[in-house]
Amino acid sequence: MSKLRKKDLALALHESTDGKDKKSVTKSIGNLVKMLVQNNILSDSDEIIRKYIQVYNKDKHIVDATVFSTISLDENQIEQIKKVIKKQLLVSEVEVTNIIDKELIGGLRIQVEDLVMDASIHTQLKQLEQHLIKHT
């Protein structure tokens, strides 16, 4: 048997479970586990699950956002950030993780996949420093 790619397995799992009832989903997951055992690759299940989540999120227009701030954000602030990200990226759902980063000094840095929106005071000071060096 040719080598089974984790992404292909995740895609097949998504296709066999999306919109299905609980019984069908349970059967699909059971079949996947049997196949992983038969091919001696059960240890790859964590990676397959991660890939499945990526496939699912892409299909459902869900993104993960990491918000770096100097303080813990409250629910209202997080909801406002979600609204901005939904509007900017045209997605239906945003999962937010808030990470405290004192080096920012103030403001926020938001990362969604490869996109970074940086409104931190730290970055603004760095940009000012570069500007002053360039023009003096």
C-alpha positions, 0 to 999 in steps of 0.5 A, a space after each residue: 500500500 502506498 504511504 498514507 498522507 496525513 492531510 489526505 486522511 484528514 480530508 477523507 475524515 472531513 468528507 465522511 463526517 461533514 453534515 452526517 448524523 452521530 451514528 455515521 460519524 462514529 462509524 467513520 471515526 471507527 473505520 479511520 482508527 481501524 485503518 490506522 491500526 492496520 497500517 501501524 500508524 496509530 501514533 500519527 493520530 494527533 497530527 491527523 486530528 490537527 490536520 482535520 481541524 485545519 480542513 474543518 476550519 477552512 471549510 467552515 470559514 473559521 480562523 484562529 487569532 492570537 492576540 498579544 496584549 500587555 493585559 488580559 482582555 475582557 470579553 467585550 474587548 475580545 468580541 470587538 476584536 472578533 468583529 474586526 477580524 470577521 469583517 477584514 478577513 470575511 470569515 464566519 467565526 474567530 477563535 481568540 487566544 489572548 497572550 500577555 506580552 509585557 514587551 509590547 508596552 501598550 496596544 495590541 498585536 494580532 496574528 491570524 495565520 501568516 497575517 500580523 496586525 501590529 498596533 503595539 507601542 513597541 512597534 511604533 517606537 521601533 518605527 520612530 527610531 528607524 525613521 530618526 536614524 534614517 533622517 539624521 
